[in-house]
C-alpha cells in the first residue's frame, strides 16, 4: 500500500499527464471547534480532492466488485492519508498571538466518494484548548504549493459552539501573476521543494482566517 499522500499525488500525476505546480487541488472548508469554556479545542477539515487525483487513488478499492465504494473499502485509504499528513503538519497552522498551537493526531476521520471525487473529513484536536487572543489566525496551506487549497466561497469557515462575541473572517490570497505561474509550471512532478525565488511567491498565495473574540 502506498504510504504517502504525496506518493499518491505523484502517481496520479503520471496517470493524468499533468505538468504544473500545483499537482493536487483541494476544495476546502474549515470549522474551529470551541469547548464549554470558550476555548478553541479542535479544527474540523473538509477537503474534496480533484477528479484526477481521485481517479488514481480509488483504483483497486472496490474489493467486492459491486461498483460502489463503501465506508469499509475507503477506510484504509483514509487512514493512509491522515497518517501521511502528519509529515506535513496537516497543512494546518493555528497561531495565537504569534505562537503556533500544537495539535494531536486525528482520531476521527473518514472518506466519502461522490460525483467522481473523494472528500476527506477529519478532526484535528488541539493538544491543549486555547483561548483566542487579540491575534488569532488559521492557515491551511502547502508552503511548497504542491497541493493547492481553494476555499468554498459560500462558507469557507465556521465556528462551532463559539461564544457569541466570536467572529471569523476569511481573507483570500492574491492573484498569481502570469510570470510566476509560468515558472511554477516548469517544475517537474518529482520535485516537491520549490526554488528559493519561488518559495516566497508561493507563501503569498496562502489564504488566511482570522478569529476575533473581542
C-alpha positions, 0 to 999 in steps of 0.5 A: 500500500502506498504510504504517502499522500504525496506518493499518491499525488505523484502517481496520479500525476503520471496517470493524468499527464499533468505538468504544473505546480500545483499537482493536487487541488483541494476544495476546502472548508474549515470549522474551529471547534470551541469547548464549554469554556470558550476555548478553541479545542479542535479544527474540523477539515473538509477537503474534496480532492480533484477528479484526477487525483481521485481517479488514481487513488480509488483504483483497486478499492472496490474489493467486492466488485459491486461498483460502489465504494463503501465506508469499509473499502475507503477506510484504509485509504483514509487512514493512509492519508491522515497518517501521511499528513502528519509529515506535513503538519496537516497543512494546518497552522493555528497561531495565537498571538504569534505562537503556533498551537500544537495539535494531536493526531486525528482520531476521527476521520473518514472518506466519502466518494461522490460525483467522481471525487473523494472528500476527506473529513477529519478532526484535528484536536488541539493538544491543549484548548486555547483561548483566542487572543487579540491575534488569532489566525488559521492557515491551511496551506502547502508552503511548497504549493504542491497541493493547492487549497481553494476555499468554498466561497459560500462558507469557507469557515465556521465556528462551532459552539463559539461564544457569541462575541466570536467572529471569523473572517476569511481573507483570500490570497492574491492573484498569481501573476502570469510570470510566476505561474509560468515558472511554477509550471516548469517544475517537474512532478518529482520535485516537491521543494520549490526554488528559493525565488519561488518559495516566497511567491508561493507563501503569498498565495496562502489564504488566511482566517482570522478569529476575533473574540473581542 
